[in-house]
């Protein structure tokens, strides 16, 4: 949750019965008046009453940001950046967070993608992955730099090979030979279709599993401060569109701070 500020890239529904209707005002006393001799009757089901009113916000450019994690491999690393190998398509300018899975490194590294290309054929055959990307470290503290140097000396060997490309030369790179795994955290944005104080409905091209939980945030129009929370995947409905399948994903808000709930409530009151 601490990295939302960094990860923000620069760059058919049943209608509720009307108030006062016989459905809503049915009492236990009324049910007692039903004849006891009736059998084999079909039990009538009533629509589930939601805790909070939902508002249609599709087209208002409200976005939900979700943070995902993926295991990547470190190809080489220097004090200024690294080359990673990943199955995810990244693009220059994307902000990510790297956590090197080595006991000498317990601090995350904030990074910006500076270049991306398809992995060479030998890497594809060896790793079965697709993309190679260069990342530049940002805001490395002195303590983190010490840990990074210890990791480089313990897990890599100096690589004096000069790269023949258009990118500026950086500090001495170490080719990583062991402890090469890292966890890359990256954000994805999804348009919000419906919104309430208790949750939202988003459109996604990604399939989720119900009950999964992710760090999330909502960015309201003309507001640079995200509303942060833990999101639980409550439902998922496939929607076919132009021979593609997207998903309407229902998300429940968990751990929504009181001040953020108040901000959301004020926004919904204007709709």
C-alpha positions as CSV (number, residue, x, y, z in Angstrom):
1,X,0.0,0.0,0.0
2,X,3.0,2.4,0.6
3,X,3.8,2.4,-3.1
4,X,0.5,3.6,-4.7
5,X,2.0,7.1,-5.0
6,X,5.0,5.7,-6.8
7,X,3.2,3.2,-8.9
8,X,0.8,5.8,-10.2
9,X,2.1,6.0,-13.8
10,X,3.1,9.4,-15.1
11,X,1.7,9.1,-18.0
12,X,-28.8,-7.4,-16.1
13,X,-29.5,-6.1,-12.7
14,X,-32.8,-6.7,-10.8
15,X,-34.5,-3.5,-9.8
16,X,-35.3,-2.9,-6.2
17,X,-39.0,-2.7,-5.2
18,X,-40.1,0.8,-4.5
19,X,-40.3,2.1,-1.0
20,X,-43.5,1.2,0.7
21,X,-44.3,-1.7,-1.6
22,X,-45.9,-4.9,-0.3
23,X,-42.6,-6.7,-0.8
24,X,-40.6,-4.5,1.5
25,X,-43.4,-4.1,4.1
26,X,-44.2,-7.7,4.5
27,X,-44.3,-8.6,8.2
28,X,-44.1,-11.8,10.2
29,X,-47.7,-11.3,11.2
30,X,-48.8,-11.3,7.6
31,X,-46.9,-14.5,6.9
32,X,-48.8,-16.2,9.8
33,X,-52.1,-15.5,8.1
34,X,-51.2,-17.9,5.2
35,X,-53.3,-21.1,5.3
36,X,-51.5,-23.9,6.9
37,X,-53.1,-26.5,4.7
38,X,-51.3,-25.4,1.5
39,X,-48.6,-27.8,0.4
40,X,-46.3,-28.2,-2.6
41,X,-46.2,-24.5,-3.1
42,X,-43.1,-22.8,-4.7
43,X,-41.3,-20.6,-2.2
44,X,-41.1,-17.1,-3.5
45,X,-37.6,-15.5,-3.6
46,X,-37.1,-11.8,-3.1
47,X,-34.2,-9.8,-4.4
48,X,-31.2,-9.3,-2.2
49,X,-31.2,-6.0,-0.5
50,X,-27.9,-4.2,-0.9
51,X,-26.3,-2.4,2.0
52,X,-25.4,0.6,-0.1
53,X,-26.9,2.3,-3.1
54,X,-25.0,1.7,-6.3
55,X,-24.3,4.5,-8.8
56,X,-23.6,4.1,-12.5
57,X,-20.4,5.9,-13.1
58,X,-19.4,4.4,-16.5
59,X,-18.0,7.1,-18.7
60,X,-16.9,9.3,-15.9
61,X,-13.3,8.3,-16.2
62,X,-13.1,6.8,-12.7
63,X,-10.3,4.2,-12.6
64,X,-9.5,1.5,-10.1
65,X,-5.8,0.7,-9.8
66,X,-4.8,-2.8,-8.7
67,X,-1.3,-4.0,-7.8
68,X,-0.2,-7.4,-9.0
69,X,3.1,-9.3,-8.4
70,X,5.1,-11.5,-10.7
71,X,8.3,-13.4,-10.3
72,X,11.0,-12.1,-12.6
73,X,14.7,-13.0,-13.2
74,X,17.6,-10.6,-12.8
75,X,19.9,-10.8,-15.8
76,X,22.4,-8.2,-14.6
77,X,22.4,-5.4,-12.0
78,X,24.3,-2.3,-11.2
79,X,24.0,0.4,-8.5
80,X,21.9,2.4,-10.9
81,X,19.6,-0.2,-12.4
82,X,19.1,-3.7,-13.7
83,X,18.1,-5.8,-16.6
84,X,15.1,-8.1,-15.9
85,X,13.4,-10.9,-17.8
86,X,9.7,-11.1,-17.5
87,X,6.6,-12.6,-19.1
88,X,4.7,-9.3,-18.8
89,X,4.8,-6.7,-21.4
90,X,6.2,-3.5,-20.0
91,X,6.8,-0.1,-21.6
92,X,9.2,2.7,-21.0
93,X,8.0,5.1,-18.4
94,X,6.1,2.4,-16.3
95,X,6.9,2.5,-12.6
96,X,7.4,-0.8,-10.8
97,X,8.8,-2.0,-7.5
98,X,11.4,-4.8,-7.3
99,X,12.0,-7.0,-4.2
100,X,15.1,-9.1,-4.6
101,X,14.5,-12.5,-3.0
102,X,17.9,-12.7,-1.2
103,X,18.5,-12.5,2.5
104,X,20.9,-9.6,2.1
105,X,18.2,-7.4,0.5
106,X,15.3,-6.6,2.7
107,X,14.5,-3.2,1.1
108,X,12.3,-2.7,-2.0
109,X,13.7,-0.9,-5.0
110,X,11.6,1.7,-6.8
111,X,12.2,1.5,-10.5
112,X,11.2,3.0,-13.9
113,X,11.3,1.0,-17.1
114,X,13.7,2.8,-19.5
115,X,13.7,0.2,-22.4
116,X,12.1,-3.1,-23.4
117,X,12.7,-5.6,-26.1
118,X,11.9,-9.3,-26.9
119,X,14.3,-11.7,-25.3
120,X,16.9,-13.4,-27.4
121,X,16.2,-16.9,-28.7
122,X,18.5,-18.6,-26.3
123,X,16.8,-16.9,-23.4
124,X,13.4,-18.0,-24.7
125,X,14.5,-21.6,-25.0
126,X,16.1,-21.6,-21.5
127,X,13.4,-19.7,-19.6
128,X,10.3,-19.9,-21.8
129,X,9.7,-16.2,-21.3
130,X,9.3,-13.3,-23.6
131,X,10.6,-9.9,-22.6
132,X,13.7,-8.2,-21.5
133,X,13.6,-4.8,-19.9
134,X,16.0,-2.3,-18.4
135,X,15.0,-0.6,-15.2
136,X,16.5,2.5,-13.5
137,X,16.5,2.6,-9.7
138,X,15.0,5.7,-8.1
139,X,15.5,7.2,-4.7
140,X,18.0,4.6,-3.4
141,X,18.9,5.4,0.2
142,X,22.4,4.9,1.5
143,X,21.4,1.9,3.5
144,X,19.7,0.3,0.5
145,X,22.8,1.0,-1.6
146,X,25.0,-0.9,0.9
147,X,22.7,-3.9,0.7
148,X,22.6,-3.7,-3.1
149,X,26.4,-3.7,-3.3
150,X,26.6,-6.7,-0.9
151,X,24.1,-8.5,-3.1
152,X,26.0,-7.8,-6.3
153,X,29.3,-9.0,-4.9
154,X,27.7,-12.2,-3.4
155,X,25.5,-13.1,-6.3
156,X,27.2,-11.8,-9.5
157,X,30.4,-11.4,-11.3
158,X,31.6,-8.1,-13.0
159,X,30.5,-7.9,-16.6
160,X,32.9,-5.7,-18.6
161,X,31.2,-6.3,-21.9
162,X,30.2,-3.0,-23.5
163,X,26.7,-2.9,-24.8
164,X,26.3,-2.0,-28.5
165,X,23.0,0.0,-28.2
166,X,21.7,3.5,-28.0
167,X,21.4,3.7,-24.2
168,X,23.8,5.6,-22.1
169,X,26.5,3.7,-20.3
170,X,25.8,3.1,-16.6
171,X,27.8,2.0,-13.6
172,X,29.7,-1.4,-13.7
173,X,27.2,-4.2,-14.2
174,X,27.3,-7.5,-12.4
175,X,26.0,-10.5,-14.3
176,X,23.7,-12.3,-11.8
177,X,24.7,-16.0,-11.4
178,X,22.7,-17.0,-8.3
179,X,19.8,-15.7,-6.2
180,X,18.5,-14.2,-9.4
181,X,14.8,-14.2,-8.6
182,X,12.9,-11.0,-7.7
183,X,9.3,-10.0,-7.2
184,X,8.0,-7.3,-9.5
185,X,5.0,-5.4,-8.3
186,X,3.2,-3.5,-11.0
187,X,-0.2,-1.6,-11.3
188,X,-3.0,-2.2,-13.7
189,X,-5.9,0.3,-14.3
190,X,-9.5,-0.8,-14.8
191,X,-12.5,1.4,-15.7
192,X,-15.2,1.6,-12.9
193,X,-18.8,1.0,-14.1
194,X,-20.7,1.1,-10.8
195,X,-19.7,2.5,-7.5
196,X,-21.0,2.5,-3.9
197,X,-19.7,3.0,-0.4
198,X,-19.2,-0.8,-0.1
199,X,-17.7,-1.8,-3.4
200,X,-17.6,-1.3,-7.1
201,X,-18.0,-3.1,-10.5
202,X,-15.1,-2.9,-12.9
203,X,-14.5,-4.1,-16.4
204,X,-11.5,-6.3,-16.9
205,X,-9.9,-8.3,-19.7
206,X,-8.2,-10.4,-16.9
207,X,-9.9,-13.4,-15.3
208,X,-9.8,-13.4,-11.5
209,X,-10.7,-15.9,-8.8
210,X,-13.5,-15.1,-6.3
211,X,-12.2,-14.4,-2.8
212,X,-8.8,-13.2,-4.0
213,X,-7.6,-10.0,-2.4
214,X,-5.4,-7.3,-3.8
215,X,-4.2,-3.8,-2.8
216,X,-6.3,-1.3,-4.7
217,X,-7.0,2.3,-5.0
218,X,-9.7,4.5,-6.8
219,X,-8.8,7.7,-8.5
220,X,-11.8,10.1,-8.6
221,X,-12.2,12.8,-11.3
222,X,-10.1,15.9,-10.6
223,X,-8.5,14.3,-7.5
224,X,-4.9,13.4,-7.4
225,X,-5.2,11.7,-4.0
226,X,-6.2,8.0,-4.3
227,X,-8.7,6.3,-2.0
228,X,-6.8,3.2,-0.8
229,X,-8.2,-0.1,0.4
230,X,-7.9,-3.9,0.3
231,X,-10.2,-5.3,-2.4
232,X,-11.9,-8.7,-2.3
233,X,-13.1,-10.2,-5.6
234,X,-16.8,-10.9,-4.8
235,X,-18.1,-11.9,-8.2
236,X,-17.1,-12.3,-11.8
237,X,-19.4,-12.4,-14.9
238,X,-18.0,-13.1,-18.4
239,X,-19.1,-10.6,-21.0
240,X,-18.6,-11.4,-24.7
241,X,-17.8,-8.3,-26.8
242,X,-16.6,-8.3,-30.4
243,X,-15.5,-11.9,-30.2
244,X,-13.5,-11.1,-27.1
245,X,-14.4,-12.0,-23.5
246,X,-14.2,-9.4,-20.9
247,X,-15.3,-9.7,-17.3
248,X,-17.6,-7.6,-15.0
249,X,-15.8,-8.0,-11.7
250,X,-17.5,-7.1,-8.4
251,X,-15.2,-5.9,-5.7
252,X,-15.9,-5.4,-2.0
253,X,-14.0,-2.7,-0.2
254,X,-12.1,-3.9,2.9
255,X,-10.0,-1.8,5.3
256,X,-11.3,1.4,3.9
257,X,-10.1,4.2,6.2
258,X,-12.8,6.5,7.8
259,X,-11.4,9.7,6.1
260,X,-11.4,7.9,2.7
261,X,-14.9,6.6,3.2
262,X,-16.0,10.2,4.0
263,X,-14.4,11.4,0.8
264,X,-16.1,8.7,-1.2
265,X,-19.4,9.5,0.4
266,X,-19.2,13.2,-0.5
267,X,-18.4,12.3,-4.1
268,X,-21.4,9.9,-4.3
269,X,-23.7,12.5,-2.8
270,X,-23.1,14.7,-5.8
271,X,-24.2,12.0,-8.3
